[in-house]
Amino acid sequence: MVWQPRRNWVLLSVGNGRADGGVWSTPEGFVAKRLVPGEERPSHYAYWRRQADVAASGLLELTVGLRAPRCVKVDSDPDGITLWTDAAQPTPLTSSDAAAALGRFALNRLEPADWFARRILRDRLADDQQHGGWAALETAEVLPADVRRSGHQLWSHRSEVMSELDRLPQLLVHGDAHPPNLLRTDGDDVIAVDWDQFGVGALGFDLGYLLQFTPTPIADLVAAYQAGSAATWPADLVRRGAVLVAAVTLVARAAWALDQPDPGVHLERLIDLSAVVDEAVSQASWNAR
């Protein structure tokens, strides 16, 4: 029998067509998330079983800074996996509080398992290359010429960008730390969901995702991150990692969006944050030669 959600479940979000098969709330006060088969490489950013592995391990129910909701059970069947967790009611969270929580989360030390994502941006760029790279940006007159030029430089020097990120401290990362995934505070910590890209990444990685979705200046976000992490790492390195991750992600999403029916929000975000892309390019290692 093909898996179906129960009739008394309430749909919270539809599946994204990859590993996410949808999310429902249940009458018992739980959240049921359906995972469907996809990418099988455990270290790949899109590994379809990762959220189930995260939940079953219990590791992220004990971390500081960010924590996962309690896992109730993990059900497997021939069609996929259903992940049951405690429901967490979202409450407003300031960008500074989120950045401080990310700084605290970076202090955690866990022995990496084989299902930790390890090459999130490298694998994403490899996927982009298979689909023609960021060529759509070259002729996208909807974007300012300087934005297109900076995007071209990032793509042309993507190997150097990845090497620069590799030279930064490698830490635990949520992998998709934008506001909808940061539900609410719980004491000094934040309850976070959608750990599908959880793993190891460069210092500032999660902050680079957050800064794309907030008007808070990057200097303020870095200051909050430093407060959360007790300034364990130099602020300039935190900022550098965040800027590089944000710039690559902003341009990649805009290039992808140009082939979509409604690319608006991704293009607007790239234009609004073009200074971040400019900073990534102007301070890049290849420009210092």
N, C-alpha and C positions, 0 to 999 in steps of 0.2 A: 504493500500500500504506500502511495506517495505521501510524504509528510505534509501535514496541513496545520496551521495554527488552530488552537481551540476556539470554539465559537464565542466564548465569553471573554476572550482577550481583546484588548483595545489597541489598535495600531498606533504606534508613536512615530515611526518613520518607515518608509518603504526601502527595500534593498537598493544598493547602488549598482547592482549588476555584476559585481565582482565576488568577493567573499561574503559580503554583507547581504543576507537574505531577508532582512527586516527586523524591526524591534517592536515589541508589544509590552503593555502592562498587563498584569494578571490580577484577578480578584484577591489573591492571597497577599498582595503588596510586593510582588517581585517584578523584575524586568526580565523578559525572555528575549534573547537575541539569537537569531538564526544565522549560522555560518554555513556557506555552501562551498563545495570543492572548487579549488582554483590552483594558484601557484603552489608547487610542492617543495620548493627549495627552502629549508628552514631559515636560512640567513637572509633571504630576500625580503625586501620591505613589504611585499604583498602576500607573504606566506599565509595561506588561508586558515590554518589551525592556530595561529599565534594567540589570538584572544582566549581561546579555550585553554591553551597551555599556560598562559598568564594566570587565568582564574584557578585552574586546577593546582598550580604550584603554591598558591597562597602568598607568594613572595611580596606582591605589591599591596597586600593588606597590612603590611608591617612597616612599610617605608615611611620616612618623614618627608614633609613638603607636599608631595602628592601621594594619595592612596587610592587604591581601587576599592569599589564596593565589595562587600563580603560575597563570596561565591557560595551559592546555595547548592547547586549541582550542575554537572555537565553530562548531558545525554547525547550519545552517539547513535546514529542509525545509518542505513545504507545511503541515504540522500544527503547527509551532512551532520551537523552538530547543533544542539540547542543549549545555549549557555544561560543559566539562571543566576541572577544576582539580586541583592537587596535593592529596592528602589531608593533613589536619592533625589529629593525634591530640589530643583535648581533654585538658587537665591542669588541676588546681585553680588558681583565680585568685582572690585576695582582692578584696573590693570596693574597698579602698583602692588596690590596684594597678590595677584597672580604671578607677577615677576618675582616677588620675594619667595613665594612657594616654589617656583622653579629653581631658584638659587639653593633653597634648602634641599630640594630633591636631588640636585647634582652632588650633594655630599654623601649620598648613600653608596655603599659598596656591596655589590653582589657578585658572586661567581657567575660569569656568563654561561648560560646554557646554550645548546646548539640552536635553539629557536629564537635567540635574541637577534634582531635585525642589526646588521653591521655595516651595510653599504647603501644607506637609504638614498642619498643624492646620487651616488655613482650609478646605482641600478636605475634610478629614474631617468638620468641622462642617457643611459644606454637604451632605455625604452624609447626616449625621444629620438635618438639617432636612427633607430629602426624605422621611425615614421617620418624621416626627412629632417630631423633636427628642428631648429627654430626658423626655418627658411621663410615661413609665413610673415615673420616680422619685417623682412627686407622691403616688402612692397605694401606694408600696412600704413597707408597714408592717414588713417585715423589716429595714428600715434605720432607725436612730435619727432622730428628728425634726430634730435639728440638722444631720445629714448631708444629709437631703433638702433642708433650707432652704439650705444652702451650695451644693448642686448647682443649685438653682433660681436662685440669684443668679449663679452662673457662666454658666448658659445665658442668662439675661436680659441679661447684660452681656458676652456673648462678643465683640462687636465691639470693646469697650474692651480686653478681654484681648488680642485679636490686635494691636491698635494698640500696646499696651504692649510686647508681644514685638517688634513691628517697630521700636520705638525702641532696642532693645538692639543691640549689635554683631552683624552677620550673618556667620556663619562656616561652614566646612565641617562637616557633620554626617553621622554614619553613618546616622541616621534610625530605627534599631531596636536600640539598644545595651543589650539586656538579656542576662543571663549566658549563655544557650545560644548566642548569636551571638559571644561573645568566647571563643575556643577555648583559647588558651594563650599564654604569653609566648614571645618570641623576642628575646633580648637585652633592650633597653629598650622594645621594642614588644610589641603584642598582635596575634596573627593573628585576624582577624575575618571572619565570613561573613555571608551574607544582606544584601547591600547594595541591596536592592530599593527602599529609600526614601532612598538617598544623595543629598545635595544641599547646599543652603544653608538654614540656620536660625538661630534666635536663640542668643546666648550662653547656655550652660546647657542647651540642648535635650537633648543626649545624656545629660547627668547626670540630667535629669528622668526619662528612661526607666529609667536604672540604679537610681535610688533606690526605684522601685516594687517591686524584686525583691530587696532586701537589708534586713536588720535594722540595718545600720550607720547611726548617726545622720547626719542631713543635714549637720550641722556638720563631721563627720569627712570626709564625702565631698567637701565644698567645700574643706576644707583639703588633701586629697590632689589634687584638681583644680588648686588653686592651685600646689601643688608641681610638678605636671607642666607647667603652663603658665608657670612662672616668674613667677607673679602678674602676668601681662600685663594682666589686667582686675581691677577692684575686686571683692573677695569678695562684697560685698552684691549686685552686679549678677549675678554667677554664680549666687548662691543664688536671686535673684528669678526669673531665667529658668528655673532648674530647678524651682522650686516651681510656677510657672504652668503649665509643660508637664506636670508630673506631675499637678497637680490636674485639668486639663482631661481628660487621658488616663484617669485613674482613674475620674472620674465618667462619662465617655463609655462606657467599657468596662462599667461597672456597669449603666448604662441599657440598653445592648445586651444584656447577659447576662440581664436580667429577662425577656426574651422567648425565652430558650433553655431547653432541658430541664433543664440543671443549671447554674444561675448561680452556684453557691457560691463558687468561688475569687475571682471578680471582686468579689463583694459583700464577702467577708471582707477582701480587700486594701483596698477603699475604707474599711471601718470601721477597720482597723488603722492606716491612714495618714490618718485624718480630720483630724489636726492639720495635715497638709500642705495640705489643702483649706481649712481654716480660715485658715491663714496667707495663702494666695492671696487669699481674700476680704477678710480684715481689713486687708491692706495695699494693696488694689486702688485704682487711681487714682480710680474713681468714688466711693469712700468718703472720699476726701480733699477732696472739694469742699465 
